[in-house]
Amino acid sequence: MLQNERSKSSASSDVKKPAPAPLLKVWCAVHRCQLALQSVSNTVVEVKFCFQSLASISSFFYSSAVRTREVKKLATERNLVYVNLPSVFEVRWTEFSYSLLSAVLRSWFAIVSYLTEYNDSAAAGHLQFLTSEANMKLMTFLADVLFCFSRFQQHLQKDSCTVVDLHEAVGKIRTSIGALKSAPLLAGWQEALQDSVTESEEGHYLRGIKLKSSVRRRQKHHLFVTDKRDCGAICNEVVDSLDEFLLQRFSIDDVMISNLVSFAHFHANVDLRAVHQAVASDLDRWRR
């Protein structure tokens, strides 16, 4: 019996253990996008205030079944579009922000009509925010930016997207976001706002509702001092900041990804030692 146990132990020791599998450590690309957008929201004060105001509007309706029922009834009676506003959910920041912006913009006329008839200080503040021409321009611009980003994140989450495709995908989204500085997104929210706003001697109107233009000068002795930035300057800062934050978070893998791209496309100048270091550094290199 003792001999059998020795034979079993010797047999088990002769069995070769499998080599450790190579481990490629990659920082989640979608998580990096989320952090880039959150950094823009925290850096640009106007963007942070915009989303705080939108979240307050969502809570104003979402927290009250009576208000929700009344605004739906108003929309039905007047044949207006109303989309249920999402509850505040900050974990998936991009998804929540875009769904919130889209819902508010699609339901804008119904919400504004309801707030106009609702006698409440909070409603008056929300109405003032939604009828500001500068806020509407910023909201439509952010909606176009988040639309491009949501498509970008959906592409990164596909099974067909690999780390080799990451560099090209990031380059495309940076180009798409940068193009918004010179021209609005085709068939986007900015273009829809421009087509819907009518101009008269009294000011600008959106579907019969007058948009308020913010006064960018205070008193006479502050005639050349701006207390509120122009919407174009805010949009440019959003684009430049987003491009910089994306570059910071995705440039850390440039060396590794460049080697993998060369290896995947069978380039003649590929550095196999660098590829081995990036993909299978825990395995011994081959020997001739």
PALUMZA-32438 format. One line per field, with one value per residue: residue number from 1; x, y, z of N, C-alpha, C in turn. Coordinates in nm, 2 decimals, padded with zeros to 4 digits. Each point is the difference from the previous one (the first is absolute). Layout:
// PALUMZA-32438
i = NUM/...
n_px = X/...
n_py = Y/...
n_pz = Z/...
ca_px = X/...
ca_py = Y/...
ca_pz = Z/...
c_px = X/...
c_py = Y/...
c_pz = Z/...
This chain:
// PALUMZA-32438
i = 1/2/3/4/5/6/7/8/9/10/11/12/13/14/15/16/17/18/19/20/21/22/23/24/25/26/27/28/29/30/31/32/33/34/35/36/37/38/39/40/41/42/43/44/45/46/47/48/49/50/51/52/53/54/55/56/57/58/59/60/61/62/63/64/65/66/67/68/69/70/71/72/73/74/75/76/77/78/79/80/81/82/83/84/85/86/87/88/89/90/91/92/93/94/95/96/97/98/99/100/101/102/103/104/105/106/107/108/109/110/111/112/113/114/115/116/117/118/119/120/121/122/123/124/125/126/127/128/129/130/131/132/133/134/135/136/137/138/139/140/141/142/143/144/145/146/147/148/149/150/151/152/153/154/155/156/157/158/159/160/161/162/163/164/165/166/167/168/169/170/171/172/173/174/175/176/177/178/179/180/181/182/183/184/185/186/187/188/189/190/191/192/193/194/195/196/197/198/199/200/201/202/203/204/205/206/207/208/209/210/211/212/213/214/215/216/217/218/219/220/221/222/223/224/225/226/227/228/229/230/231/232/233/234/235/236/237/238/239/240/241/242/243/244/245/246/247/248/249/250/251/252/253/254/255/256/257/258/259/260/261/262/263/264/265/266/267/268/269/270/271/272/273/274/275/276/277/278/279/280/281/282/283/284/285/286/287/288
n_px = 00.08/00.10/00.03/-00.13/00.01/00.12/-00.05/-00.11/00.07/00.08/-00.11/-00.05/00.12/-00.02/-00.13/00.01/00.03/-00.12/00.05/00.04/-00.12/00.03/00.04/-00.10/00.06/-00.13/00.02/-00.12/-00.03/-00.11/00.07/00.09/-00.10/-00.05/00.13/00.02/-00.12/00.02/00.12/-00.06/-00.09/00.10/00.06/-00.09/-00.01/-00.01/00.08/00.07/-00.02/00.03/00.09/00.05/-00.02/00.05/00.10/00.00/00.00/00.09/00.07/-00.02/00.02/00.12/00.02/-00.08/-00.09/-00.04/00.12/00.05/-00.10/00.03/00.14/-00.03/-00.09/00.09/00.10/-00.08/-00.05/00.13/00.00/00.07/00.12/-00.01/00.12/-00.02/00.02/00.13/00.01/00.04/00.09/00.09/-00.04/-00.10/00.10/00.07/-00.04/00.02/00.11/00.03/-00.05/00.06/00.11/00.00/-00.03/00.08/00.08/-00.03/00.01/00.08/-00.08/-00.01/00.13/00.04/-00.09/00.05/00.13/-00.05/-00.07/00.12/-00.08/00.13/00.07/00.00/-00.13/-00.01/00.08/-00.07/-00.11/00.06/00.04/-00.12/-00.03/00.12/00.02/00.09/-00.09/-00.09/00.08/00.02/-00.12/-00.04/00.09/-00.03/-00.13/00.05/00.07/-00.10/-00.07/00.10/00.00/-00.14/00.01/00.09/-00.07/-00.11/00.08/00.04/-00.13/00.03/-00.04/-00.04/-00.01/00.13/00.10/00.01/-00.14/00.05/00.13/-00.05/-00.07/00.10/00.08/-00.09/-00.02/00.14/00.01/-00.09/00.06/00.12/-00.07/-00.05/00.13/00.00/-00.06/-00.13/-00.03/00.02/-00.11/00.08/00.01/00.12/00.00/-00.06/00.08/00.10/-00.05/-00.02/00.11/-00.10/00.04/-00.03/-00.07/-00.09/00.05/00.05/-00.07/-00.04/-00.06/00.01/00.10/00.00/00.12/00.04/00.05/00.10/-00.01/00.10/-00.07/00.07/00.07/-00.03/00.05/-00.08/00.00/00.12/-00.07/00.04/-00.12/-00.04/00.06/00.05/-00.12/00.04/00.04/-00.12/-00.06/00.08/-00.03/-00.13/00.01/00.07/-00.08/-00.10/00.05/00.03/-00.12/-00.06/00.07/-00.03/-00.13/00.01/00.08/-00.04/-00.09/00.04/00.10/-00.08/-00.10/00.09/00.06/-00.11/-00.02/00.12/-00.02/-00.12/00.06/00.08/00.03/00.08/-00.02/-00.08/-00.01/00.04/00.11/-00.04/-00.04/00.11/00.06/-00.08/00.01/00.12/00.01/-00.11/00.01/00.08/00.10/-00.03/00.05/00.11
n_py = -00.12/-00.01/-00.11/-00.03/00.04/-00.07/-00.11/00.02/00.03/-00.11/-00.07/00.05/-00.03/-00.11/00.02/00.05/00.11/00.04/00.06/00.10/00.03/00.06/00.11/00.05/00.09/00.03/00.13/-00.03/-00.01/-00.07/-00.06/00.00/-00.04/-00.08/-00.04/-00.01/-00.06/-00.07/-00.01/-00.01/-00.08/-00.04/00.00/-00.02/00.12/00.05/-00.10/00.02/00.13/-00.02/-00.09/00.08/00.09/-00.08/-00.03/00.13/00.02/-00.09/00.04/00.12/-00.08/-00.06/00.09/00.04/-00.09/00.10/00.05/-00.12/-00.03/00.12/-00.01/-00.13/00.04/00.10/-00.09/-00.08/00.09/00.04/-00.13/-00.01/00.00/-00.11/00.00/-00.11/00.09/-00.04/-00.09/00.08/-00.04/00.03/-00.12/-00.02/00.09/-00.06/-00.12/00.03/00.07/-00.09/-00.10/00.07/00.03/-00.12/-00.05/00.09/-00.02/-00.13/00.01/00.08/-00.01/-00.13/-00.01/00.08/-00.06/-00.11/00.03/00.05/-00.11/-00.05/00.04/00.00/00.03/-00.13/-00.01/00.12/-00.06/-00.11/00.08/00.07/-00.12/-00.06/00.12/-00.03/00.09/00.05/-00.03/00.04/00.10/00.02/-00.02/00.07/00.09/00.00/00.01/00.09/00.06/-00.01/00.04/00.08/00.03/00.01/00.05/00.08/00.02/00.01/00.07/00.07/-00.01/00.02/-00.13/00.06/00.09/00.00/-00.03/-00.08/-00.01/00.00/00.00/-00.08/-00.07/00.01/-00.03/-00.09/-00.04/00.01/-00.06/-00.10/-00.01/00.00/-00.07/-00.02/00.04/-00.06/-00.12/00.02/-00.09/-00.08/00.07/00.09/00.01/00.03/-00.09/-00.09/00.04/00.01/-00.11/-00.02/00.07/00.09/00.10/00.10/00.11/-00.08/-00.09/-00.10/-00.08/-00.09/-00.04/00.13/-00.06/00.12/00.00/-00.01/00.11/-00.06/00.09/00.02/00.10/00.04/00.07/00.13/00.00/-00.11/00.11/00.00/-00.03/-00.12/-00.01/-00.01/-00.12/00.03/-00.04/00.08/00.09/-00.02/00.00/00.10/00.05/-00.03/00.04/00.11/00.02/-00.03/00.07/00.09/-00.01/00.00/00.10/00.06/-00.04/00.03/00.11/-00.05/-00.04/00.11/-00.01/-00.05/00.10/00.09/-00.07/00.00/00.13/00.02/-00.06/00.07/00.10/-00.08/00.11/00.03/00.12/-00.11/00.05/-00.12/00.05/00.12/-00.07/-00.07/00.11/00.04/-00.12/-00.05/00.11/-00.08/-00.02/-00.10/00.08/-00.01/-00.12/00.04
n_pz = 00.00/00.08/-00.07/00.01/00.13/00.01/-00.06/00.08/00.10/-00.04/-00.02/00.12/00.05/-00.08/00.04/-00.12/00.07/-00.04/-00.11/00.08/-00.01/-00.12/00.06/-00.07/00.07/-00.01/00.01/00.06/-00.13/00.02/00.09/-00.09/-00.09/00.09/00.03/-00.13/-00.02/00.10/-00.05/-00.12/00.05/00.06/-00.12/-00.09/00.06/-00.12/-00.04/00.10/-00.01/-00.13/00.03/00.09/-00.09/-00.09/00.09/00.03/-00.12/-00.02/00.11/-00.06/-00.11/00.01/00.08/-00.10/00.04/00.08/00.02/00.01/00.08/00.06/-00.01/00.03/00.09/00.03/00.00/00.06/00.09/00.01/00.00/00.12/-00.03/00.08/00.05/00.07/00.09/-00.03/00.09/00.10/-00.09/00.09/00.01/-00.09/00.02/-00.10/00.03/00.13/-00.02/-00.09/00.08/00.10/-00.07/-00.05/00.12/00.05/-00.09/00.00/00.13/-00.06/-00.11/00.02/00.03/-00.10/-00.07/00.05/-00.01/-00.12/00.00/00.04/00.10/-00.03/00.11/00.03/-00.04/00.06/00.09/-00.01/00.00/00.09/00.05/-00.02/00.04/00.05/-00.09/00.09/00.10/-00.09/-00.04/00.13/00.04/-00.11/00.03/00.13/-00.04/-00.09/00.09/00.08/-00.10/-00.04/00.12/00.00/-00.12/00.04/00.11/-00.08/-00.08/00.11/00.02/-00.13/-00.02/-00.12/00.10/-00.05/00.08/-00.11/00.01/00.12/-00.06/-00.10/00.09/00.08/-00.10/-00.03/00.13/00.01/-00.11/00.04/00.12/-00.05/-00.09/00.12/00.00/-00.12/00.02/00.01/00.08/-00.11/-00.01/00.07/00.13/-00.02/-00.10/00.08/00.09/-00.09/-00.04/00.14/00.02/00.03/-00.09/00.10/-00.01/00.06/-00.08/00.05/-00.08/00.09/-00.11/-00.02/00.06/00.06/-00.07/00.12/-00.03/00.04/00.10/-00.09/00.03/00.10/00.07/00.00/00.13/-00.03/-00.08/00.03/00.11/-00.04/00.04/-00.13/-00.01/-00.12/-00.06/-00.10/00.10/00.06/-00.12/-00.04/00.12/-00.02/-00.12/00.03/00.10/-00.07/-00.10/00.09/00.06/-00.12/-00.04/00.11/-00.01/-00.13/00.03/00.12/-00.09/-00.04/00.09/00.09/-00.02/-00.01/00.10/00.07/-00.04/00.02/00.12/00.03/-00.05/00.07/00.07/-00.09/00.04/00.02/00.12/-00.03/00.04/-00.06/-00.11/00.02/00.02/-00.10/-00.07/00.00/00.08/00.04/-00.13/00.00/-00.04/-00.12/-00.02/-00.07
ca_px = -00.08/00.10/00.06/-00.10/-00.01/00.12/-00.01/-00.09/00.07/00.10/-00.07/-00.06/00.11/00.05/-00.09/00.05/-00.11/-00.01/00.07/-00.10/-00.05/00.04/-00.10/00.02/-00.07/-00.05/-00.10/-00.13/-00.01/-00.12/00.02/00.08/-00.09/-00.09/00.08/00.03/-00.12/-00.02/00.10/-00.05/-00.11/00.05/00.09/-00.07/-00.10/-00.13/-00.05/-00.04/-00.12/-00.11/-00.05/-00.07/-00.13/-00.08/-00.03/-00.11/-00.13/-00.04/-00.05/-00.12/-00.11/00.01/-00.03/-00.14/-00.09/-00.10/00.05/00.02/-00.13/-00.06/00.07/-00.04/-00.13/00.01/00.06/-00.10/-00.10/00.05/00.06/00.14/00.09/00.06/00.08/00.03/00.14/00.06/00.04/00.14/00.08/00.13/00.11/00.02/-00.02/-00.03/-00.13/-00.11/00.01/-00.06/-00.14/-00.06/00.00/-00.09/-00.14/-00.03/-00.01/-00.12/-00.12/00.02/-00.12/-00.10/00.05/-00.01/-00.14/-00.05/00.06/-00.06/-00.13/00.02/00.04/00.09/00.13/00.09/-00.05/00.05/00.14/00.02/-00.04/00.10/00.11/-00.04/-00.03/00.12/00.05/00.13/-00.01/-00.05/00.12/00.10/-00.07/00.01/00.14/00.04/-00.07/00.07/00.13/-00.03/-00.04/00.12/00.07/-00.07/00.03/00.14/00.00/-00.06/00.10/00.10/-00.06/-00.03/00.09/00.10/00.09/00.11/00.09/00.07/-00.08/-00.02/00.06/-00.07/-00.13/00.02/00.03/-00.12/-00.08/00.06/-00.03/-00.14/-00.03/00.07/-00.07/-00.11/00.03/-00.02/-00.13/-00.08/-00.02/-00.11/-00.13/00.02/-00.08/00.04/-00.06/-00.14/-00.03/00.02/-00.11/-00.12/-00.01/-00.04/00.05/-00.09/00.05/00.00/00.10/00.00/-00.11/00.01/-00.14/-00.09/00.04/00.11/00.12/00.06/00.14/00.07/00.08/00.14/00.07/-00.06/-00.03/00.07/00.14/00.05/-00.05/00.09/00.03/-00.10/-00.03/-00.04/00.07/-00.08/-00.02/00.10/00.12/-00.02/00.01/00.14/00.07/-00.04/00.06/00.14/00.02/-00.03/00.11/00.12/-00.02/00.01/00.14/00.07/-00.04/00.03/00.14/00.08/00.02/00.04/00.11/-00.04/-00.09/00.07/00.06/-00.10/-00.06/00.10/00.01/-00.12/-00.01/00.12/00.10/00.14/00.08/-00.06/00.10/-00.05/00.04/-00.09/-00.13/00.01/00.00/-00.13/-00.11/00.03/00.13/00.02/00.04/00.14/00.01/00.04/00.14/00.03
ca_py = 00.12/00.11/00.00/00.06/00.14/00.06/00.00/00.11/00.13/00.02/00.02/00.13/00.10/00.00/00.07/00.14/00.10/00.09/00.13/00.11/00.07/00.14/00.09/00.14/00.10/00.12/00.09/00.00/00.11/00.07/00.07/00.12/00.10/00.05/00.10/00.12/00.09/00.05/00.10/00.12/00.05/00.06/00.11/00.11/00.03/00.01/-00.14/-00.06/00.07/-00.05/-00.13/00.02/00.05/-00.10/-00.10/00.05/-00.01/-00.15/-00.03/00.08/-00.08/-00.14/-00.01/00.03/-00.07/00.09/00.09/-00.08/-00.02/00.12/00.04/-00.09/00.04/00.12/-00.04/-00.08/00.09/00.09/-00.08/00.03/-00.11/00.00/-00.12/-00.01/00.04/-00.10/00.03/00.03/-00.12/00.05/-00.11/00.00/00.14/00.04/-00.05/00.08/00.13/00.01/-00.03/00.12/00.11/-00.04/00.01/00.14/00.07/-00.05/00.04/00.14/00.08/-00.04/00.04/00.14/00.03/-00.04/00.09/00.13/00.01/-00.05/00.11/-00.05/00.06/-00.09/00.00/00.12/-00.01/-00.09/00.06/00.10/-00.07/-00.06/00.10/00.08/-00.03/-00.05/-00.13/-00.09/-00.03/-00.08/-00.13/-00.07/-00.04/-00.11/-00.11/-00.05/-00.05/-00.13/-00.09/-00.05/-00.08/-00.13/-00.09/-00.04/-00.10/-00.13/-00.07/-00.06/-00.11/-00.12/-00.11/00.01/00.11/-00.04/00.10/00.05/00.10/00.11/00.12/00.05/00.04/00.12/00.11/00.04/00.07/00.14/00.07/00.04/00.10/00.12/00.05/00.07/00.13/00.08/-00.03/-00.09/-00.14/-00.01/-00.05/-00.01/00.09/00.14/00.03/00.01/00.13/00.11/00.00/00.03/00.13/00.11/00.13/00.11/00.13/-00.01/-00.10/-00.14/-00.08/-00.15/-00.05/00.10/00.04/00.09/-00.04/00.12/00.02/00.04/00.12/-00.03/00.12/00.04/00.15/00.08/00.01/-00.13/-00.02/-00.08/-00.12/-00.10/-00.08/-00.13/-00.03/-00.04/-00.15/-00.06/-00.02/-00.12/-00.12/-00.02/-00.05/-00.14/-00.09/00.00/-00.08/-00.14/-00.05/-00.01/-00.11/-00.13/-00.02/-00.04/-00.13/-00.11/00.00/-00.08/-00.13/00.03/-00.09/-00.14/-00.02/00.01/-00.13/-00.10/00.02/-00.04/-00.15/-00.06/00.03/-00.07/00.09/-00.05/00.06/-00.02/-00.03/-00.12/00.00/00.08/-00.07/-00.10/00.07/00.06/-00.10/-00.12/00.02/-00.10/-00.12/00.00/00.02/-00.11/-00.02/-00.08
ca_pz = 00.00/00.00/-00.13/-00.09/00.03/-00.05/-00.15/-00.04/00.02/-00.11/-00.13/00.00/-00.01/-00.14/-00.08/-00.02/00.02/-00.12/00.01/00.02/-00.12/-00.01/00.06/-00.06/00.09/-00.08/00.07/-00.07/-00.08/00.04/00.13/-00.03/-00.06/00.11/00.08/-00.08/00.00/00.14/00.02/-00.07/00.08/00.12/-00.03/-00.06/00.10/-00.06/-00.02/00.13/00.03/-00.09/00.04/00.13/-00.02/-00.07/00.10/00.08/-00.08/00.00/00.13/00.02/-00.05/00.03/00.14/00.02/-00.09/-00.04/-00.11/-00.11/-00.06/-00.05/-00.12/-00.10/-00.04/-00.08/-00.13/-00.08/-00.05/-00.10/-00.10/00.01/00.03/00.13/00.03/00.14/00.04/00.08/00.14/00.01/00.01/-00.04/-00.02/-00.14/-00.02/-00.14/-00.04/00.07/-00.05/-00.13/00.01/00.06/-00.10/-00.11/00.05/00.02/-00.13/-00.07/00.08/00.04/-00.01/00.10/00.13/00.01/00.01/00.14/00.10/-00.01/00.07/00.13/00.09/00.11/-00.02/-00.07/-00.14/-00.06/-00.03/-00.11/-00.12/-00.04/-00.05/-00.13/-00.10/-00.03/-00.13/00.02/00.05/-00.10/-00.09/00.07/00.01/-00.13/-00.03/00.09/-00.05/-00.12/00.05/00.07/-00.10/-00.06/00.10/00.02/-00.12/00.02/00.10/-00.05/-00.08/00.08/00.07/-00.09/00.01/-00.11/00.02/00.08/00.04/-00.12/-00.07/00.09/-00.04/-00.11/00.05/00.08/-00.10/-00.07/00.09/00.02/-00.12/-00.01/00.10/-00.05/-00.11/00.06/00.02/-00.12/-00.06/00.09/-00.04/-00.10/00.05/00.14/00.08/-00.03/-00.13/00.03/00.07/-00.09/-00.09/00.07/00.06/-00.09/00.05/-00.03/00.06/00.15/00.04/-00.06/00.05/-00.03/00.00/00.05/00.14/-00.01/00.07/00.07/-00.03/00.13/00.00/00.03/00.06/00.13/00.01/-00.10/00.02/-00.03/-00.14/-00.08/00.08/-00.03/00.12/-00.05/-00.12/-00.12/-00.02/-00.09/00.07/00.08/-00.08/-00.04/00.12/00.02/-00.10/00.02/00.13/-00.03/-00.08/00.09/00.10/-00.08/-00.03/00.13/00.05/-00.10/-00.05/00.08/-00.07/-00.14/-00.04/-00.01/-00.11/-00.13/-00.02/-00.03/-00.13/-00.10/00.00/-00.05/-00.14/-00.06/-00.06/00.00/00.11/00.13/00.11/00.06/00.14/00.06/00.00/00.10/00.13/00.02/00.00/00.07/00.07/00.10/-00.06/-00.06/-00.15/-00.08/-00.03/-00.12
c_px = 00.09/00.06/-00.09/-00.01/00.12/-00.01/-00.10/00.06/00.10/-00.07/-00.06/00.11/00.05/-00.09/00.05/-00.12/00.00/00.07/-00.10/-00.04/00.04/-00.11/00.03/-00.09/-00.03/-00.10/-00.12/-00.01/-00.13/00.01/00.09/-00.08/-00.08/00.08/00.03/-00.12/-00.03/00.10/-00.04/-00.11/00.05/00.09/-00.08/-00.12/-00.14/-00.06/-00.04/-00.13/-00.12/-00.05/-00.06/-00.14/-00.09/-00.04/-00.11/-00.13/-00.05/-00.06/-00.14/-00.12/00.00/-00.04/-00.15/-00.08/-00.10/00.05/00.02/-00.14/-00.06/00.07/-00.03/-00.14/00.00/00.05/-00.10/-00.11/00.04/00.08/00.15/00.08/00.05/00.06/00.03/00.14/00.06/00.03/00.15/00.09/00.14/00.11/00.04/-00.02/-00.04/-00.14/-00.11/00.00/-00.07/-00.14/-00.08/-00.01/-00.10/-00.15/-00.04/-00.02/-00.12/-00.13/00.00/-00.12/-00.11/00.05/-00.02/-00.14/-00.06/00.06/-00.05/-00.13/00.01/00.05/00.09/00.14/00.10/-00.03/00.05/00.15/00.03/-00.05/00.10/00.12/-00.03/-00.03/00.11/00.06/00.14/00.00/-00.05/00.11/00.10/-00.06/00.01/00.14/00.05/-00.07/00.07/00.13/-00.03/-00.05/00.12/00.07/-00.07/00.02/00.14/00.01/-00.06/00.09/00.11/-00.05/-00.03/00.11/00.11/00.10/00.11/00.09/00.08/-00.08/-00.02/00.05/-00.07/-00.14/00.02/00.03/-00.13/-00.09/00.05/-00.03/-00.15/-00.04/00.06/-00.08/-00.12/00.03/-00.03/-00.14/-00.08/-00.01/-00.11/-00.12/00.00/-00.09/00.03/-00.07/-00.15/-00.04/00.01/-00.12/-00.13/-00.01/-00.03/00.04/-00.10/00.07/00.01/00.10/-00.01/-00.12/00.03/-00.14/-00.09/00.04/00.13/00.12/00.07/00.15/00.07/00.08/00.14/00.07/-00.08/-00.04/00.09/00.15/00.06/-00.03/00.09/00.05/-00.12/-00.02/-00.06/00.06/-00.10/00.00/00.11/00.13/-00.01/00.01/00.14/00.08/-00.03/00.07/00.15/00.03/-00.02/00.11/00.12/-00.02/00.01/00.15/00.08/-00.02/00.03/00.14/00.09/00.03/00.05/00.12/-00.04/-00.09/00.07/00.08/-00.10/-00.06/00.10/00.01/-00.13/-00.01/00.13/00.09/00.14/00.08/-00.05/00.11/-00.06/00.03/-00.10/-00.14/00.00/-00.01/-00.14/-00.10/00.04/00.13/00.03/00.05/00.14/-00.01/00.04/00.15/00.02/00.07
c_py = 00.13/00.02/00.07/00.15/00.08/00.01/00.11/00.13/00.03/00.03/00.14/00.11/00.00/00.08/00.15/00.09/00.09/00.13/00.10/00.08/00.14/00.09/00.14/00.09/00.12/00.07/00.01/00.13/00.08/00.08/00.12/00.11/00.06/00.11/00.12/00.10/00.05/00.11/00.13/00.06/00.07/00.12/00.12/00.03/00.00/-00.13/-00.06/00.06/-00.05/-00.14/00.00/00.05/-00.10/-00.11/00.05/00.00/-00.14/-00.03/00.07/-00.08/-00.14/-00.02/00.02/-00.07/00.10/00.09/-00.09/-00.03/00.12/00.04/-00.10/00.03/00.12/-00.03/-00.07/00.10/00.10/-00.07/00.04/-00.12/00.01/-00.14/00.00/00.03/-00.11/00.04/00.03/-00.12/00.03/-00.11/00.00/00.14/00.04/-00.05/00.08/00.14/00.02/-00.03/00.11/00.11/-00.02/00.01/00.14/00.07/-00.05/00.05/00.15/00.08/-00.04/00.04/00.15/00.05/-00.03/00.09/00.14/00.01/-00.05/00.11/-00.05/00.07/-00.09/-00.01/00.12/00.00/-00.10/00.06/00.11/-00.07/-00.05/00.10/00.10/-00.05/-00.06/-00.14/-00.10/-00.03/-00.10/-00.14/-00.08/-00.04/-00.12/-00.13/-00.07/-00.07/-00.14/-00.10/-00.07/-00.09/-00.13/-00.10/-00.05/-00.11/-00.13/-00.07/-00.07/-00.13/-00.12/-00.10/00.01/00.10/-00.05/00.12/00.06/00.11/00.13/00.13/00.07/00.06/00.14/00.12/00.04/00.09/00.14/00.09/00.05/00.11/00.13/00.07/00.08/00.15/00.09/-00.02/-00.09/-00.14/-00.01/-00.07/-00.02/00.10/00.15/00.05/00.02/00.13/00.11/00.00/00.03/00.14/00.10/00.13/00.10/00.12/-00.01/-00.10/-00.13/-00.08/-00.14/-00.05/00.09/00.05/00.08/-00.05/00.12/00.00/00.05/00.13/-00.02/00.13/00.04/00.15/00.07/00.01/-00.14/-00.03/-00.10/-00.13/-00.10/-00.09/-00.14/-00.03/-00.03/-00.15/-00.06/-00.02/-00.13/-00.12/-00.03/-00.06/-00.15/-00.09/-00.01/-00.08/-00.15/-00.07/-00.02/-00.12/-00.14/-00.03/-00.05/-00.15/-00.11/00.00/-00.09/-00.14/00.02/-00.10/-00.14/-00.03/00.01/-00.12/-00.11/00.02/-00.04/-00.16/-00.06/00.02/-00.05/00.10/-00.05/00.06/-00.02/-00.04/-00.12/00.00/00.09/-00.06/-00.11/00.06/00.05/-00.11/-00.11/00.01/-00.10/-00.13/00.02/00.03/-00.13/-00.01/-00.07/-00.13
c_pz = 00.00/-00.13/-00.10/00.01/-00.06/-00.15/-00.05/00.02/-00.10/-00.13/-00.01/-00.02/-00.14/-00.09/-00.01/00.02/-00.12/00.03/00.03/-00.12/00.00/00.05/-00.06/00.08/-00.08/00.09/-00.09/-00.08/00.03/00.13/-00.02/-00.06/00.11/00.08/-00.07/00.00/00.14/00.03/-00.07/00.08/00.13/-00.03/-00.06/00.09/-00.06/-00.03/00.13/00.05/-00.08/00.04/00.14/-00.02/-00.07/00.10/00.10/-00.07/00.00/00.14/00.03/-00.05/00.05/00.15/00.04/-00.10/-00.05/-00.12/-00.13/-00.07/-00.07/-00.13/-00.11/-00.06/-00.08/-00.14/-00.09/-00.05/-00.11/-00.12/-00.01/00.04/00.14/00.02/00.14/00.03/00.09/00.14/00.00/00.03/-00.05/-00.02/-00.14/-00.05/-00.14/-00.04/00.07/-00.06/-00.14/00.00/00.06/-00.09/-00.11/00.04/00.03/-00.13/-00.08/00.07/00.03/00.00/00.11/00.14/00.03/00.01/00.14/00.10/00.00/00.08/00.15/00.09/00.12/-00.03/-00.07/-00.14/-00.07/-00.03/-00.11/-00.13/-00.05/-00.06/-00.14/-00.11/-00.03/-00.13/00.01/00.05/-00.10/-00.10/00.06/00.01/-00.13/-00.04/00.08/-00.05/-00.12/00.04/00.07/-00.10/-00.07/00.10/00.03/-00.11/00.02/00.11/-00.04/-00.09/00.08/00.08/-00.09/00.02/-00.11/00.02/00.10/00.04/-00.12/-00.06/00.09/-00.04/-00.11/00.05/00.07/-00.10/-00.07/00.09/00.03/-00.13/-00.01/00.10/-00.04/-00.11/00.05/00.03/-00.12/-00.06/00.09/-00.06/-00.10/00.06/00.15/00.07/-00.03/-00.13/00.01/00.07/-00.09/-00.10/00.06/00.05/-00.11/00.07/-00.04/00.07/00.15/00.05/-00.07/00.07/-00.04/00.02/00.07/00.14/-00.02/00.09/00.06/-00.03/00.13/-00.03/00.04/00.05/00.12/00.00/-00.10/00.01/-00.02/-00.15/-00.08/00.08/-00.02/00.13/-00.04/-00.14/-00.12/-00.01/-00.09/00.07/00.09/-00.08/-00.04/00.12/00.02/-00.10/00.03/00.13/-00.02/-00.08/00.08/00.10/-00.07/-00.03/00.12/00.03/-00.10/-00.05/00.08/-00.07/-00.14/-00.04/-00.01/-00.12/-00.13/-00.04/-00.04/-00.14/-00.11/-00.01/-00.06/-00.16/-00.08/-00.06/00.01/00.11/00.14/00.10/00.08/00.15/00.08/00.01/00.11/00.14/00.03/00.02/00.09/00.08/00.11/-00.06/-00.06/-00.15/-00.07/-00.02/-00.13/00.03
